[in-house]
Amino acid sequence: MNLSQYTKEFPYNLKLAYPIILGMLGHTLIGIVDNFMVGNLGSTELAAVSLGNSFIFIGMAIGIGFSTAITPLIAEADAEKDDKKIRTTFHHGLLLSIIIGIAIFIMIVLAKPIMLLMNQPAAVVDLASPYIDWVGFSLIPVIIFQGYKQFADGLSETKYSMYAIYLANVVHIFFNYVLIYGIWFFPKLGILGAALGTVISRIMMVVFMHFLLRKNEKFKRYFKNFSFKEIRKSILKKIINLGFPSAMQMLFEVTLFTAAIWLSGSISKNSQAGNQIALTMATTTFMFALGLNVTAMIRVSNQKGLHDYKNLIITARSIFLLAIILESFFAFLFIVFHNYLPHLFLNMAVASETIDNAEIIDITSKLLLVAAVFQISDGIQVVVLGALRGLQDVKIPMYITFVAYWVIGFPISYYLGKCTSLESTGIWIGLLAGLSSAALFLYIRFHNLTKKLLRENKQE
């Protein structure tokens, strides 16, 4: 194996990936700001936001997963230099994003009674209910934004969504601050203020993205003359056939992690706190792999459009290698600092919290050792998934992820977490098993598929 043929692809891969990574971190920043500002109101309010967001994240996973179908179709058409196909895919994709956004909002509102079955305190449920209504509504602009983002990503222009997200964060911090605490002439709305701040910022995110793209010379021509008369059932069906399995893949992973949160909560509040700290850290490093997932989708789609399968394999493997290097670096940091990192999330000055803090640090430090290994598996599975989406192969990977997460991962999490002394660590060993299985099976799928494409291409 000639390593240089892979490493020479690193600069372009990173050029495409870094705006996506920063944009993803910008999305998580909205949640962090909500938690920080609401945390000052009290533990009940913070619990309500946490409960509400567990519903929102599931809806968001479905919407974002569905919208990823737009990128490979646009990237393939871009390589083919087919402007008409790009424009048509963009318009159909945006229409479907609007419909999916509205459908998910309705689904989340209708699912609210499930909170009553989760044995949550009544005060938390009462506060979470209106929060879910408003933040659920904010998913409509989020998924419309994804329609624009996946279109721009498909044209290898990944910076614009990053700009829009950070402009939206400025709006979010301002409105959160004035509406939660009632600054100037604004009413003091508490948790509802956080929800409204999120809604306003996400609407502005779409507005920013629309104008950034519309005013750009490269994108301008794709915005002209939208008409419902041009909407074709065959194109909608093609996007849905790619989008639905992608949405399910993301749903299977998000619900596995949501189940881990609920399992940790059923052990003890300190287990849940430790789980939340470790998960926050692992999610932050995962954003780097997620950026490379989109890069894999774009670059593999480009090579598919050019029918250059030999280069497609080299390009994809260079991204896999980059993901392994990045996630191994984060794994090293987690191992070295596993006893110190939990302190960043706890108030060590409060004497009454000393015993709880000591237990949370002990739990979190063990979880970070498991996270060090599982984020390498997580990084591999997500970039290979991106490459498979670039090949427009989504149905078999959907079944693979279901088996890996719910037939292998969850039963191990449940058994080790609930039936052994490992508790929280056992739950995370289950996550590791699920993610490692997904990484292995998805890579085998990619290897076999590209081998077949290379063989068929040689015969032509």
Salt bridges, closest charged atoms under 4 A:
GLU9 OE1 - ARG299 NH1 2.81
ASP34 OD1 - HIS172 NE2 3.17
GLU76 OE2 - LYS304 NZ 3.18
GLU80 OE1 - LYS85 NZ 3.23
ASP83 OD2 - ARG221 NE 2.80
ASP133 OD1 - LYS112 NZ 2.90
ASP153 OD2 - LYS149 NZ 2.53
GLU157 OE2 - LYS218 NZ 3.17
GLU217 OE1 - LYS220 NZ 3.44
GLU230 OE1 - ARG87 NH1 3.00
ASP356 OD2 - LYS269 NZ 3.42
ASP362 OD2 - LYS366 NZ 3.38
ASP393 OD1 - ARG445 NH2 2.73
